[in-house]
Amino acid sequence: IIRVMEQLSLLTIVLCALLFIVLGMIWIVGYNVVKRHSPENLPKFYLLLAVIRIVIVLTVAGIYIVYVSDSMNESKAFAIMLAVMYTAMMALTLKLKH
């Protein structure tokens, strides 16, 4: 994993981490709001936010790979990093709210 991350700049890693922190915070705050005001809509909220999160992550990946990445190795490293961060975000938000 360290060798893979050497392909990416520190700025890229930090910006992606911030993206996932924001997505996770939106999930936690939104979950609390929906649970407080309309708990029967929690499944709809979960599905809607899951779709929004994956669309945002795939859009960021596509933009980076098409416009920013200089090589195939850099593109692979970015995709691996996004997958790991997405998995970590999902695990943490589900653990915090279930």
C-alpha angles and dihedrals in degrees: 000000000000091000090051092051091052086074092064131069121242089242091057092050093047094047091050091048089051090049091055093044089054092046090050093048091049088053094050096045092043092048091053093048094048092044091051098045106027115006093173088067095058094103090051091048092049093050094044093049092045089056092046092049095050092046090051093047093047091047092051090047092050094048092048095047095045102038109020110029117095099193145019090251091055090049091050091048091051093049092049091048092050092049092051093046092047091051092048092048092050093048093048097045093047092047092049095048105035 
